[in-house]
Structures are given as C-alpha cells and as structure tokens.
Amino acid sequence: MQRPLLQSLPGMQWPGLPGPGAKGTGTVAVRNYEAWQSIRLDLDTICENKPVDTRYTFFGQQYDLPVFAGPVGATKLHYGEKYDDQAYNSILVPACAQAGIAAFTGDGTDPAVFTAAARAIGASGGKGIPTVKPWDRNTLFSKLDEAKAAGAQVIAMDIDAAGLPFLKGLQPPAGSKTVAELREIVEYAEVPFLIKGVMTVKGARKALEAGAAGIVVSNHGGRVLDGVPATAEVLPAIADAVRDQMVILVDGGIRTGSDVFKALALGAPYISAVGLCRSSMAAAMSAKKIGDLIEAGKVPPELARFGTTKEELFSDLPELRGLYGSAADGFSTGAVGVYSYLNRIAYGLRHFAALNRKFDVKHIGRRDVFPLTRDAKELLDGTWLR
C-alpha cells in the first residue's frame, strides 16, 4: 500500500534523524542503529497465510503492538521550534493510544512539562508512562504524587539522565541514586515502577534488588556517556540475567518493523516491547510541517505529485475516520503523522513475523535471526563481552 506521507518524512529512511545527537564523538547513537543492521532475519515463505497476533499485556493493560514511544524532553532545545514539550505530549499520547501502543512522556526543569504529560496520560485512560528525572527526594515525591493523581498506572525514571549536561548545576538538582534510595522511590510510587537507562547485568540486578517492576535497556541515545555499547550488544545478556523476574524493554536506534522484530528476537523470550524515541518525534515534526505547507498552499512538487490536500497526502486519515468518525478531522497533522509511522512499524513487524512463521509475536526467538558479523555472532551465541 502506497503511503505518500511516510515516503516524504525526512529521516524516516536512515539513520540520521533530527535531534540532540550524542555525546563526545557522537558514535554511540550511530552504533545503536548499526548494531541492529548487523543482524539478519530468517526467511521462509513456504508457510501458512494468516494474520499475525502482535498483542501483548503490559501491567494489566492490553496493547495492539509490542512497541512504545520513548520519552522526549526539552523539545525546543533539542529539536527546534515546532513543538514545546506540552504540545508534543498532547499529540503523542492520544496518537499512541489511537495506534494501540504505550507512550512514555518526558520531564524537564519546567515543572509544567511533567504536569501536562501526566494529565495527558490520565485523559487517555492511563495508557502511557510518565518518566521522571532522578531529581532530589522532595521534587521526585512531588512529581510522583502528580502522576498518581492524574491516573498513571505505571511510572518510570530515566536514571541515566543524571549524566545529562543540561541538568548539571540546575535547580531542582538531579543525580545518581543508590539501591536504597531507589527502593524508597519504588515503594512511594505505589504503582509498577520502571528504571530506564540500564546497560549492564549488574545494573539490572540492582534494579531488581530495589524492587523495580521493570527496566528499559537504554543508553539515552548516546547522550550521557561516550564509548558505551549499543543496546543490541547488551540486551541478550541482561535478558538472560533477570529473565522473567521483571519486565524488560529496550530502545536505541530502532527505526523499522524489521528492527523491532530483531529486538524482540535478541531479548527473547523475556522482552516485552521495543521503544521508538527520536523517530516518533521526527514523524510528528515532519507531519506538522506538511500540514503547514498544505494550509499555506505551498506543497512542494515532490509531494504535490501525490496531492495537495490533507486527504490526499495523509493516507491513514480514512482509516482514522473509520475508527473515530468525524472527530478524526480534528486530529492535528502531527498526530496523524505519528499514527501513520506506527502503522508502518506494525505492517513491517507483521510482515517479517509472518515470513518467519511466527503468527504470534510471543513466539519470536533468537533462532529467527542470524549474524552478519563475528561480533553479531558472539552476541547471538551468548559469548559477547564474556
């Protein structure tokens, strides 16, 4: 099926998405992406022709796709003037709910950012995860109170944000946490609590000791520490270490349905879902730009060959109208763009799963992929970093 909008989204094709780059040499963000490309998919087209079940249950809520939109904060600082944090979250959360996935929302030095994100999640029936920075105890507890009051059913902390340069020396203060401090935070949260930014087996075990309900294997897109491994390189060992004792998620350099399949395979059988961070923001920004061009009557020739109206360029709009009726006409083009991008992810995942004879994503395993390089082979064999 032809999707004019998705063909036009800058950065959706490869890997240099807009955004804050990465720390130091900037190579970690690149290697996050390249690590997934070093893994190849098994292929067998002699199989049944039937639908693929991509549903999964996440802390009692069922989602249509084992994917989540990752938290993005300080959007004007990192991505430009199109959206501030509140505007982006107001688009992201309902768009993800419409697409049947979870949205992690970000935090920032402006208290209104977390407040608005928590309210957006509450308005979507709790289908989202507010993500708090590792602030001082009083600030943290205040934000946790906000999230619970808004109806959030799961809360996360990106613990690695303690190393972000733009948080240094600001108020409120942010910093690393001990296992004991994390345990106090987990207990105060009173809902399942996830720790994002775990990159070692030791770190995963500490999160488990602290009582966390789950972890996100993540290096913050390479923005916290230069020279660290790609998330694909550490995921299998971490998954094997904590197994089914906690929920395991992963992000970092994941762009397509095939990348999602590879991540589910490397983390199998313990991983639950896969995160899309910068690419979700790129979809929202690009779609908003296209919407602005339509309103201004300035659709460029490369897009005008598909059409010049919202109906012609946003090919998922009829589907949204079928789901939501005339209310879909009020959806912002940014929200439709995120929905379209997630539709593309879903199509790709189901396509690759079917051709791997996996008609339920729960059955995806490490035997469904094979390595391109020696490093990738060691990763799949379980000998990486030993």
CORGI-V290471 format. One record per run of one state. SS is the DSSP state (H for helix, E for strand, - for the rest). FROM is the first residue (numbers start at 1). LEN is the number of residues. If there is no record, write none. Layout:
ss=[SS & SS]
from=[FROM & FROM]
len=[LEN & LEN]
//
This chain:
ss=[- & H & - & H & - & E & - & E & - & E & - & E & - & E & - & H & - & H & - & E & - & H & - & E & - & E & - & H & - & E & H & - & H & - & E & - & H & - & E & - & H & - & E & - & H & - & H & - & E & - & H & - & E & - & H & - & H & - & H & - & H & - & H & - & E & H & - & H & E & - & H & -]
from=[1 & 4 & 9 & 27 & 38 & 39 & 42 & 53 & 54 & 56 & 59 & 61 & 64 & 67 & 70 & 75 & 80 & 85 & 100 & 102 & 106 & 111 & 124 & 129 & 133 & 135 & 136 & 137 & 151 & 154 & 159 & 164 & 165 & 168 & 174 & 175 & 179 & 190 & 192 & 199 & 201 & 210 & 214 & 218 & 220 & 223 & 231 & 246 & 247 & 251 & 257 & 268 & 271 & 277 & 278 & 297 & 301 & 305 & 310 & 314 & 317 & 331 & 333 & 355 & 360 & 361 & 364 & 366 & 369 & 372 & 374 & 382]
len=[3 & 5 & 18 & 11 & 1 & 3 & 11 & 1 & 2 & 3 & 2 & 3 & 3 & 3 & 5 & 5 & 5 & 15 & 2 & 4 & 5 & 13 & 5 & 4 & 2 & 1 & 1 & 14 & 3 & 5 & 5 & 1 & 3 & 6 & 1 & 4 & 11 & 2 & 7 & 2 & 9 & 4 & 4 & 2 & 3 & 8 & 15 & 1 & 4 & 6 & 11 & 3 & 6 & 1 & 19 & 4 & 4 & 5 & 4 & 3 & 14 & 2 & 22 & 5 & 1 & 3 & 2 & 3 & 3 & 2 & 8 & 5]
//
